[in-house]
Amino acid sequence: MKVTIVYESLFGNTHQIAEAIRDGVREERPDAQVDCVRVAEATPELAGSADLLVVGGPTHMRGMTSSLSRKMGVSAEEKSVVAGGPSHELEPGAEGPGVRDWFDQLPAAMAGSRAAAFDTRGDVRLAGGAARGIARRLRRHGYELAAKPEGFFVEESNGPLRSGETERAKVWGARLVR
């Protein structure tokens, strides 16, 4: 079985969840080939060759990121540091294309292709989530969803992840390949 996990991450939280999902897949299916790649490195060929495609990203403005929301996030972080606030290291490629942009290059899936969607989000009223939008785009590209879209919680807008979320992501990843 070949599993490809594609993620977008600004401050590392979604990256950590993607790696935990990868670890869960590997524990459940040690024979599986698992690729865990940033969205900028996820070629259409890599995505298309997967038996299971897992796609995730952070939640911005109650949904999937956009080039504007990523720029706003980076700008807010820079302003916080200048004002003497806490510093959160940006992920490589944080200002580059996101999952929303990546879907523009993703070809239609072959019949029977399976996928799953996840996000990271705050646990506040009306926070929304990106996973449903990711799942909707996966279905539009012809993928059958292997699970309901899943959200993983961060404590603050820039993180860290809530305690226990990486373990929950491992369990979710294992369930995807059972």
Secondary structure, DSSP 8 states (H G I E B T S, - for coil): -EEEEEE--SSSHHHHHHHHHHHHHHHH-TT-EEEEEEGGG--HHHHHT-SEEEEEEE-BTTBS--HHHHHHHHHHHHHHHHTT-------TTTTS--HHHHTTT-----TT-EEEEEEEEE-STT---SHHHHHHHHHHTT-EESS--EEEEESSTT--B-TTHHHHHHHHHHHHT-
